[in-house]
Amino acid sequence: MKKENPRKIRWFRWTMANQMVFHYMIFSGLLMILMVFLFLLITLPEIEREFKSRIGFTAELVAGSIDVDKVLVLADFKADENSKEYQSIKSGLQLAMRGWNEVDDIYVMVPTRDATKFAFIADGMNDFDKNGNGVLEDDEKKADLGEIYDATGLPAMRRGLYQTSVDDKPSMDKWGETISAYAPLKDGLGRSVGLVGVDVRSDVYNQTIRQQRDSIIFFYFAMWVVGSLVGFILGRRFVQPITRTIEQINEAAKNKNYQKIEVVGDDEMAELVKSVNHLTGRLHRISED
């Protein structure tokens, strides 16, 4: 009788278990990639919309907290930056900025006779030497009272006089690249007298979106790893009865003492184990006779 090579048997047993896990990992990995792609395709735009709606809501809250009468006083340029009206508005803007770290700046503007230009009333930021070179660059200076801002190419800002609006894409000015939201300032008669702008730096915006995207990818990857480990364990448990069956057959072939394999369940594998137990039992009795 030709003896089976033990190495070949071990290799067969290991290969069978790992083939099951390998195919499971490939299938679940492809499924995970498809699910992540579809999920990001659907949810990323929603994440962006949700982030922009938060900026817009912040602009609305700030607009609702500003005393429009003080804005009108400053809009006539009858007061300067040392006036109580200016200081009151600026303090309110700075307080709102401290409530949300992602906000880079909040400001108040009023329209001019030119429909594409606005005049600053107050700016929440202060002059600050960011690079520490001892010189205030343009992007390190606050907007002065009455400073003109060209809104050409910024339809969201012009819409902000009448309704809450958010930039569709980042815009660039001397203060940097930002995503901005705008909300109208209205007097007691419901007439628009100006707007509140909220700036979020585009790198902060992109980082926020990227973090949420990475969290989604990590979640699905972790689920794939856990699923692969479970598949490996289940694969090993599935192959174990086959391994013991082979060992029992080898023992019977060598006329060694044997022990019956424990039958677990009522499936095809259990039926196979029962048949092997019956066969090896008969062989063992024949060999004893």
Disulfide bonds with the S-S distance in Angstrom:
none
